[in-house]
Amino acid sequence: MVHLTYQIVEHDGGWAYRVNGVYSEAFPTHAQARNAAKVAAAEQMQPGHTEVIEYEDENGHWHVETAPGGDRPETDIKDQP
């Protein structure tokens, strides 16, 4: 199972959370960034609907796959000391 860590960090003159190197918007306070990370992490774990997806790869080949709605990552939040 995939595991995602939401890390609370200083960013762009405020606070943000970072997941896999991608930053959220900046929040004025640490508490606001932490609350936003809690919401995002909880939403990430919610199951969805199983759906068939189609996509084109970098070589121009099309693929059809089934994306299971229950295949959700585990999440946690890592805060700066």
Backbone hydrogen bonds, N-H to C=O, Kabsch-Sander energy under -0.5 kcal/mol:
donor,donor_aa,acceptor,acceptor_aa,energy
4,L,74,E,-2.9
6,Y,4,L,-0.5
6,Y,76,D,-3.0
7,Q,5,T,-0.7
7,Q,18,R,-2.6
8,I,78,K,-2.6
9,V,16,A,-2.8
11,H,14,G,-2.1
14,G,11,H,-1.7
15,W,27,F,-2.9
16,A,9,V,-2.7
18,R,7,Q,-2.3
19,V,22,V,-2.5
22,V,19,V,-2.2
24,S,17,Y,-2.4
27,F,15,W,-3.9
33,A,29,T,-1.8
34,R,30,H,-2.6
35,N,31,A,-2.5
36,A,32,Q,-2.3
37,A,33,A,-2.3
38,K,34,R,-2.2
39,V,35,N,-2.1
40,A,36,A,-2.6
41,A,37,A,-2.9
42,A,38,K,-2.1
43,E,39,V,-2.5
44,Q,40,A,-2.1
45,M,41,A,-0.9
45,M,42,A,-0.5
46,Q,43,E,-1.1
48,G,69,G,-2.5
51,E,67,A,-2.1
53,I,65,E,-3.3
55,Y,63,H,-2.0
57,D,61,H,-2.8
60,G,57,D,-2.0
63,H,55,Y,-2.6
65,E,53,I,-2.6
67,A,51,E,-3.6
67,A,65,E,-0.6
71,D,68,P,-1.2
72,R,70,G,-1.8
74,E,2,V,-2.7
76,D,4,L,-1.7
78,K,6,Y,-2.5
79,D,77,I,-0.5
